[in-house]
Amino acid sequence: MNTEKLKQLAIDALEDLKATDITVIKITELTSIADYMIIASARSSRQLHAIADHLVQQAKKAGEQPRGVEGKTSTNWVLVDLGDVIVHMMMPDTREFYAIEKLWMPINAN
């Protein structure tokens, strides 16, 4: 699956389970680890894990095996590595505290 389709698959999976504040950051020119980073918020730990599970299921259904899932036991942050697309799902307070968008977006804006 090409990167753009994989990015859209991730966005659709997040939207399916009502993730909020979905932010897509193109990081192709900044790093070789991935082409896109997607960050989304959940309203509860239960929703956080449901969104992550749904994303993994949708990726597998499309023939894409996630390279890794981190934070399965966390109540605040789960990361799903889809190769060229890395998806961070966080509780709003965790997202605000770490502010990872600020690490990438000011650079990305140029």
Secondary structure, 3 states (H helix, E strand, C coil): CCHHHHHHHHHHHHHHCCCEEEEEEECCCCCCCCCEEEEEECCCHHHHHHHHHHHHHHHHHCCCCCCEEECCCCCCEEEEECCCEEEEEECHHHHHHHCHHHHHHHHHCC
